[in-house]
Amino acid sequence: MSKLKNDRSENIFEDYKPEYNSHQAVAESNRCLYCEDAPCTQICPTHINIPEFIRKISTGNVKGAAKTIFESNILNMSCARVCPVEVLCVGDCVYNNMDQPPIQIGKLQRFATDEAFEHEWEFFTAGADSGKSVGLIGGGPASIAAAHELRRQGHACTIYEKRDVLGGLNTWGVAPYKLRADRALAEIDWVLQIGGIDIQCGVSVGEDVTLRELELRHNALFIGLGLGADKHLNVPGEDLDGVVGAVDYIERLKMGAVSLDEIKKVAVIGGGNTALDCVRELLGMGVTNVTLVYRGTESGMSGYMHEWDVGKKNGAHVNWRSQPTAYVGNGRVNAVECLALDENKQTIAGSEFTLPADLVLVAIGQSKLGAMLTPLAGVELDWGRVVVDEHGATGHPGVYAGGDCANGGKEVVNAVYEGKTAAQAMHQYLTGVSNG
């Protein structure tokens, strides 16, 4: 893997959610009711035993707390920072029904897992060599989690990643005020300490090596491709400089340096979490005029409301029920032409307006990469998404999938769960044990 550049634009960002010190962690953990049938554990995609790890923090057993967390989620150092706990564990804390502040579960997870990193605690070792190997396509959270679980069972693993760094969106796509690239890569280094995971970066499956070659090379395959390039609106002016896919732009500022010296006004198109990340990032980088352009309403946007609330507090503007129809400029974009929409998202005649913009970030989703798997007989696709069963198995024996390519684009914690689940199923497949 190559090293990160030092002059990354993301370096200006500090953690949005400050960490707990030991006194704060103990005080907060002592507030927990340690529910027997804890709703926080049930809603967590990786089903961490939350009351158990919190109780261990309260008794000073931080190492035990960290082990409890990592047993369920090996990438919890990052998940503690990037998980939308407001709509998951914290959102389901019983204190919410008692008019009391919910337990800050994410901060407690971060406290325990950061302690593990700081003290270099190691909890897991590789299993006895099984003589089997698994190829993992894509180096994101799903593949990392799957590889770690497979190594605990003694299976050799090789990760094939087309970029020159591992981590997927955790490294180059997560908002830097949540998780910076260097921290994501430090976590991967920690996970890889289990040994026996061969990393092959700069390898594009389908170009540098075929799926058939990988099938012959390994006893099973895991597909953790993630998602593809940013989608665009297919309107006039998309070839102008300054019209950029949102995920592409986030990668630029996380992996290198971007200049905003000449950027005074930015339009961010979309209403999902990537769009909201862009709004907050641009405001954090000193752009004072950032406008969200969304074809729906505030209540109908798919982005998390707690993220948008921060954007509004920081000065974001918005045009609801608005549809871009063209980008305008002479070589470089300087405006977005729009039409207003009615409650059925139909254009309203005579409602044209122009929104000045020196930069336009398009955040309307990403393409699916499942089509590259068509050479594998039995692999089914649903609108480009890889179809899997509850164990992550595709219709092709020995081929499993997880993460965004299978779930369509969810959270890091979902990818971790799906990778681990598929790894457990692959272990049974490799050892001749039925998943039933």
C-alpha positions as CSV (number, residue, x, y, z in Angstrom):
1,M,0.0,0.0,0.0
2,S,1.2,3.5,-0.7
3,K,1.5,6.2,2.0
4,L,-0.9,9.0,2.4
5,K,0.1,12.5,1.3
6,N,0.8,14.9,4.2
7,D,-0.9,17.9,2.6
8,R,-4.5,16.5,2.6
9,S,-7.3,19.1,2.8
10,E,-9.1,16.9,5.4
11,N,-6.3,17.7,7.9
12,I,-8.0,21.0,8.9
13,F,-10.9,19.0,10.4
14,E,-11.1,18.1,14.1
15,D,-13.4,15.5,15.5
16,Y,-17.0,16.8,15.5
17,K,-17.8,14.6,18.5
18,P,-15.2,15.1,21.3
19,E,-13.9,12.0,23.0
20,Y,-14.5,11.1,26.7
21,N,-11.7,11.0,29.2
22,S,-11.7,8.2,31.8
23,H,-13.6,10.1,34.4
24,Q,-16.4,11.0,31.9
25,A,-16.5,7.5,30.6
26,V,-17.0,6.0,34.1
27,A,-19.6,8.6,35.0
28,E,-21.6,8.0,31.8
29,S,-21.3,4.2,32.1
30,N,-22.7,4.3,35.6
31,R,-25.9,5.9,34.3
32,C,-26.6,2.8,32.2
33,L,-29.5,0.6,33.4
34,Y,-27.9,-2.5,31.9
35,C,-31.2,-3.6,30.4
36,E,-31.5,-7.4,30.1
37,D,-33.3,-7.3,26.8
38,A,-31.5,-4.2,25.6
39,P,-33.1,-2.4,22.6
40,C,-29.7,-0.8,21.9
41,T,-28.1,-4.2,21.3
42,Q,-31.1,-5.4,19.2
43,I,-30.9,-2.4,16.8
44,C,-27.1,-2.5,16.4
45,P,-26.4,-4.3,13.0
46,T,-23.5,-6.2,14.6
47,H,-25.4,-6.9,17.9
48,I,-22.7,-5.8,20.2
49,N,-23.6,-6.7,23.8
50,I,-23.8,-3.0,24.8
51,P,-24.9,-3.4,28.5
52,E,-22.0,-5.8,29.0
53,F,-19.2,-3.6,27.6
54,I,-20.6,-0.5,29.4
55,R,-20.7,-2.4,32.7
56,K,-17.1,-3.4,32.3
57,I,-16.2,0.3,31.7
58,S,-18.0,1.2,34.9
59,T,-15.9,-1.4,36.9
60,G,-12.6,-0.3,35.4
61,N,-12.3,-3.3,33.1
62,V,-11.7,-1.2,29.9
63,K,-9.7,-4.0,28.2
64,G,-12.6,-6.4,28.7
65,A,-15.0,-3.8,27.4
66,A,-12.9,-3.4,24.2
67,K,-12.8,-7.2,23.7
68,T,-16.5,-7.4,24.0
69,I,-16.9,-4.8,21.4
70,F,-14.3,-6.2,19.0
71,E,-15.8,-9.7,19.3
72,S,-18.8,-8.4,17.5
73,N,-17.3,-5.6,15.3
74,I,-13.6,-5.7,14.5
75,L,-13.9,-2.3,12.9
76,N,-15.5,-0.6,15.9
77,M,-12.8,2.0,16.3
78,S,-14.1,3.6,13.1
79,C,-17.7,2.7,13.6
80,A,-17.7,4.4,17.0
81,R,-17.0,7.6,15.1
82,V,-19.0,7.2,11.9
83,C,-22.1,5.2,13.0
84,P,-25.3,7.2,13.0
85,V,-25.9,6.3,16.6
86,E,-28.7,8.9,16.8
87,V,-30.9,6.6,14.7
88,L,-29.4,3.3,16.0
89,C,-28.3,2.4,19.5
90,V,-28.5,5.9,21.1
91,G,-31.8,6.5,19.4
92,D,-33.2,3.3,20.9
93,C,-31.9,3.8,24.4
94,V,-34.7,3.4,27.0
95,Y,-33.9,6.7,28.5
96,N,-35.5,8.4,25.4
97,N,-38.8,7.1,26.7
98,M,-38.1,8.6,30.2
99,D,-37.4,12.2,29.2
100,Q,-33.8,11.6,30.2
101,P,-30.7,12.0,28.0
102,P,-29.8,8.7,26.3
103,I,-26.6,6.9,27.2
104,Q,-23.8,8.1,24.8
105,I,-23.0,4.7,23.6
106,G,-20.9,5.8,20.6
107,K,-18.6,7.8,22.9
108,L,-18.2,4.9,25.3
109,Q,-17.3,2.6,22.4
110,R,-14.8,5.1,21.2
111,F,-13.3,5.4,24.7
112,A,-12.8,1.6,25.0
113,T,-11.5,1.0,21.5
114,D,-9.2,4.0,21.5
115,E,-7.7,2.7,24.7
116,A,-7.1,-0.6,23.0
117,F,-5.3,1.1,20.2
118,E,-3.3,3.3,22.5
119,H,-2.1,0.4,24.6
120,E,-1.7,-2.0,21.6
121,W,-3.9,-4.6,23.1
122,E,-4.3,-7.7,20.9
123,F,-7.3,-10.0,21.3
124,F,-7.3,-12.4,18.4
125,T,-5.0,-14.9,16.8
126,A,-5.2,-16.9,13.6
127,G,-6.5,-20.4,13.7
128,A,-4.6,-23.5,12.7
129,D,-3.8,-23.6,9.0
130,S,-6.8,-25.1,7.2
131,G,-5.1,-25.5,3.8
132,K,-7.9,-23.4,2.2
133,S,-7.7,-19.9,0.8
134,V,-10.3,-17.2,0.0
135,G,-9.9,-14.3,-2.5
136,L,-11.6,-11.1,-1.5
137,I,-12.4,-8.6,-4.2
138,G,-12.4,-5.0,-2.9
139,G,-10.6,-3.7,0.2
140,G,-13.4,-2.0,2.0
141,P,-14.9,-2.7,5.5
142,A,-16.9,-5.8,4.4
143,S,-13.7,-7.5,3.0
144,I,-11.6,-6.5,5.9
145,A,-14.1,-7.8,8.4
146,A,-14.5,-11.0,6.4
147,A,-10.8,-11.6,6.1
148,H,-10.2,-11.2,9.8
149,E,-13.0,-13.7,10.6
150,L,-11.6,-16.2,8.1
151,R,-8.1,-15.9,9.6
152,R,-9.5,-16.7,13.0
153,Q,-10.7,-20.0,11.4
154,G,-7.3,-20.6,9.8
155,H,-8.1,-19.8,6.2
156,A,-5.5,-17.9,4.1
157,C,-6.8,-14.7,2.6
158,T,-5.9,-12.4,-0.3
159,I,-7.5,-9.0,-0.8
160,Y,-7.5,-7.6,-4.3
161,E,-8.0,-3.8,-4.3
162,K,-7.9,-1.6,-7.4
163,R,-6.8,1.5,-5.5
164,D,-3.4,1.9,-3.9
165,V,-4.8,2.0,-0.4
166,L,-7.2,-0.2,1.5
167,G,-10.3,0.8,3.4
168,G,-12.9,1.7,0.8
169,L,-15.1,4.6,1.8
170,N,-13.8,4.4,5.4
171,T,-10.5,5.7,4.0
172,W,-11.5,8.0,1.1
173,G,-15.2,8.6,1.4
174,V,-16.2,9.2,5.1
175,A,-16.6,12.9,6.1
176,P,-13.3,14.0,7.7
177,Y,-15.0,15.5,10.7
178,K,-16.0,12.0,11.6
179,L,-13.0,10.0,10.5
180,R,-9.8,11.0,8.7
181,A,-8.0,8.7,6.3
182,D,-4.9,8.2,8.4
183,R,-7.0,7.0,11.3
184,A,-8.9,4.6,9.0
185,L,-5.6,3.1,7.8
186,A,-4.2,2.8,11.3
187,E,-7.3,0.7,12.2
188,I,-6.7,-1.6,9.2
189,D,-3.0,-2.0,10.2
190,W,-4.3,-3.1,13.6
191,V,-6.7,-5.6,12.1
192,L,-4.1,-7.0,9.8
193,Q,-1.8,-7.9,12.8
194,I,-3.6,-11.2,12.9
195,G,-1.4,-12.2,10.0
196,G,-1.9,-14.3,6.9
197,I,-3.8,-11.7,4.9
198,D,-2.1,-11.0,1.6
199,I,-2.8,-7.5,0.3
200,Q,-2.6,-6.9,-3.5
201,C,-3.3,-3.2,-4.2
202,G,-3.5,-1.8,-7.7
203,V,-5.2,-4.9,-9.0
204,S,-8.4,-4.4,-11.0
205,V,-10.4,-7.6,-11.2
206,G,-11.6,-8.0,-14.8
207,E,-8.6,-6.2,-16.2
208,D,-5.5,-7.4,-14.4
209,V,-6.9,-10.7,-13.4
210,T,-10.2,-12.5,-14.4
211,L,-12.8,-13.9,-12.1
212,R,-12.1,-17.3,-13.6
213,E,-8.5,-17.0,-12.6
214,L,-9.4,-16.1,-9.1
215,E,-11.8,-19.0,-8.9
216,L,-9.0,-21.4,-9.9
217,R,-6.6,-19.7,-7.4
218,H,-8.8,-19.9,-4.4
219,N,-11.3,-22.2,-2.7
220,A,-13.9,-19.5,-2.3
221,L,-14.5,-15.8,-3.2
222,F,-15.9,-12.9,-1.4
223,I,-17.3,-9.9,-3.4
224,G,-16.9,-6.6,-1.5
225,L,-16.8,-4.2,-4.4
226,G,-18.7,-1.3,-2.9
227,L,-20.3,1.0,-5.3
228,G,-19.2,2.7,-8.6
229,A,-18.9,6.2,-9.9
230,D,-21.2,9.1,-9.1
231,K,-24.4,9.3,-11.0
232,H,-25.2,12.5,-12.9
233,L,-28.4,14.2,-14.1
234,N,-27.7,14.1,-17.9
235,V,-28.5,17.7,-18.3
236,P,-26.6,20.3,-20.5
237,G,-23.4,21.6,-19.2
238,E,-22.2,18.5,-17.3
239,D,-18.9,18.7,-19.1
240,L,-18.1,22.1,-17.6
241,D,-15.2,22.4,-15.1
242,G,-16.5,22.7,-11.6
243,V,-19.4,20.1,-12.1
244,V,-18.1,17.2,-10.0
245,G,-19.5,14.0,-8.5
246,A,-19.8,14.4,-4.7
247,V,-18.1,11.1,-3.8
248,D,-15.3,11.9,-6.3
249,Y,-14.8,15.4,-4.6
250,I,-14.8,14.0,-1.1
251,E,-12.1,11.5,-2.2
252,R,-10.0,14.4,-3.6
253,L,-10.1,16.4,-0.4
254,K,-9.4,13.3,1.8
255,M,-6.6,11.9,-0.3
256,G,-5.0,15.2,-1.5
257,A,-5.3,18.9,-1.5
258,V,-8.2,20.9,-3.1
259,S,-8.2,24.6,-3.6
260,L,-11.3,26.7,-2.7
261,D,-9.6,30.0,-3.1
262,E,-11.8,31.1,-6.0
263,I,-14.9,29.3,-4.8
264,K,-17.5,31.7,-3.3
265,K,-20.8,29.9,-4.0
266,V,-21.4,26.1,-4.1
267,A,-24.5,24.2,-5.0
268,V,-24.9,20.6,-3.7
269,I,-27.5,18.6,-5.5
270,G,-29.2,15.8,-3.6
271,G,-30.9,15.1,-0.3
272,G,-29.0,12.0,1.0
273,N,-26.2,11.7,3.5
274,T,-23.5,12.2,1.0
275,A,-25.0,15.6,0.0
276,L,-25.2,16.6,3.7
277,D,-21.6,15.5,4.3
278,C,-20.6,17.8,1.4
279,V,-22.5,20.7,2.8
280,R,-20.9,20.4,6.2
281,E,-17.4,19.8,4.7
282,L,-17.6,22.9,2.5
283,L,-18.8,25.1,5.3
284,G,-16.0,23.7,7.5
285,M,-13.5,24.6,4.8
286,G,-14.6,28.2,4.9
287,V,-17.1,28.5,2.0
288,T,-19.8,30.7,3.3
289,N,-22.4,30.3,0.6
290,V,-23.4,26.6,0.3
291,T,-26.8,25.8,-1.0
292,L,-28.5,22.4,-0.9
293,V,-30.7,21.8,-4.0
294,Y,-33.2,19.0,-3.5
295,R,-36.3,17.9,-5.5
296,G,-38.2,16.9,-2.3
297,T,-39.0,18.4,1.0
298,E,-37.1,18.5,4.3
299,S,-39.2,15.8,5.8
300,G,-38.8,13.6,2.7
301,M,-35.0,13.7,2.4
302,S,-33.2,10.4,3.0
303,G,-30.3,12.2,4.8
304,Y,-30.2,12.1,8.5
305,M,-32.0,15.0,10.1
306,H,-29.3,15.4,12.8
307,E,-26.7,15.9,10.1
308,W,-28.9,18.5,8.4
309,D,-29.6,20.3,11.6
310,V,-25.9,20.9,12.0
311,G,-25.6,22.1,8.4
312,K,-28.4,24.6,9.0
313,K,-26.8,25.8,12.2
314,N,-23.6,26.3,10.4
315,G,-25.2,28.5,7.8
316,A,-26.3,26.2,4.9
317,H,-28.9,27.5,2.5
318,V,-31.5,25.3,0.7
319,N,-33.9,25.2,-2.2
320,W,-36.5,22.6,-1.7
321,R,-38.6,21.1,-4.5
322,S,-36.1,22.3,-7.1
323,Q,-34.8,20.4,-10.1
324,P,-31.6,21.4,-12.0
325,T,-32.1,21.6,-15.8
326,A,-28.7,22.8,-16.9
327,Y,-25.3,24.0,-15.8
328,V,-24.2,27.4,-17.3
329,G,-20.8,28.8,-17.8
330,N,-18.0,29.5,-20.3
331,G,-15.6,26.6,-19.8
332,R,-16.3,26.6,-16.1
333,V,-19.7,26.5,-14.3
334,N,-21.0,29.8,-12.9
335,A,-24.7,28.9,-12.4
336,V,-27.3,26.2,-12.2
337,E,-30.6,26.7,-14.0
338,C,-33.5,25.2,-12.1
339,L,-37.3,24.6,-12.2
340,A,-39.5,24.5,-9.1
341,L,-41.5,21.3,-8.5
342,D,-45.0,20.7,-7.2
343,E,-45.8,18.2,-4.4
344,N,-45.8,15.4,-6.9
345,K,-42.3,16.4,-8.0
346,Q,-43.6,17.6,-11.4
347,T,-42.1,20.8,-12.9
348,I,-44.1,24.0,-12.5
349,A,-44.4,26.0,-15.7
350,G,-42.8,29.5,-15.5
351,S,-40.9,28.7,-12.3
352,E,-37.4,28.9,-13.8
353,F,-34.7,30.4,-11.6
354,T,-30.9,30.6,-11.7
355,L,-28.7,29.7,-8.8
356,P,-25.1,31.2,-9.0
357,A,-22.5,28.6,-8.3
358,D,-18.7,28.4,-8.8
359,L,-18.8,24.7,-7.9
360,V,-21.5,22.1,-8.2
361,L,-21.3,18.8,-6.4
362,V,-23.7,16.1,-7.6
363,A,-24.8,13.8,-4.9
364,I,-27.7,11.7,-6.4
365,G,-26.2,8.3,-5.8
366,Q,-23.6,5.9,-7.3
367,S,-23.7,3.3,-10.0
368,K,-23.7,-0.4,-9.2
369,L,-20.8,-2.7,-10.1
370,G,-22.6,-6.0,-10.1
371,A,-22.5,-6.3,-13.9
372,M,-18.8,-7.3,-13.7
373,L,-19.9,-10.5,-12.1
374,T,-21.9,-11.8,-15.0
375,P,-19.2,-14.3,-16.0
376,L,-20.1,-16.2,-12.8
377,A,-23.0,-18.5,-13.6
378,G,-25.8,-18.3,-11.0
379,V,-24.9,-14.8,-9.6
380,E,-28.1,-12.8,-9.9
381,L,-28.4,-9.1,-9.9
382,D,-31.3,-6.8,-8.9
383,W,-30.9,-3.4,-10.5
384,G,-27.1,-3.9,-10.3
385,R,-27.1,-5.1,-6.7
386,V,-25.7,-8.6,-6.1
387,V,-28.5,-10.9,-4.7
388,V,-27.4,-12.9,-1.7
389,D,-29.2,-15.0,0.9
390,E,-29.1,-14.4,4.7
391,H,-25.6,-15.9,4.8
392,G,-24.2,-13.7,2.1
393,A,-24.1,-16.6,-0.5
394,T,-24.8,-15.9,-4.1
395,G,-26.3,-18.5,-6.5
396,H,-22.7,-19.5,-7.5
397,P,-21.3,-22.2,-5.2
398,G,-18.4,-20.8,-3.2
399,V,-19.0,-17.1,-4.1
400,Y,-20.3,-14.8,-1.4
401,A,-20.9,-11.0,-1.2
402,G,-21.5,-8.3,1.3
403,G,-21.3,-4.5,1.8
404,D,-22.6,-1.9,-0.6
405,C,-22.5,-4.1,-3.7
406,A,-25.1,-6.4,-2.0
407,N,-27.1,-4.0,0.2
408,G,-27.2,-1.1,-2.2
409,G,-25.3,1.3,0.0
410,K,-25.8,1.3,3.8
411,E,-23.6,2.1,6.8
412,V,-20.0,0.9,7.6
413,V,-21.5,-1.2,10.4
414,N,-23.8,-3.0,8.0
415,A,-20.8,-3.9,5.8
416,V,-18.9,-5.2,8.8
417,Y,-21.8,-7.4,9.8
418,E,-22.3,-8.7,6.3
419,G,-18.6,-9.5,5.8
420,K,-18.4,-11.4,9.1
421,T,-21.6,-13.3,8.4
422,A,-20.4,-14.3,5.0
423,A,-17.0,-15.4,6.5
424,Q,-18.8,-17.7,8.9
425,A,-20.8,-19.2,6.1
426,M,-17.6,-19.6,3.9
427,H,-16.0,-21.4,6.8
428,Q,-18.8,-23.9,6.9
429,Y,-18.7,-24.2,3.1
430,L,-14.9,-24.8,3.1
431,T,-15.1,-27.4,5.9
432,G,-18.2,-29.2,4.5
433,V,-20.6,-28.1,7.2
434,S,-24.1,-27.1,6.1
435,N,-25.3,-23.5,6.7
436,G,-28.7,-24.8,7.4
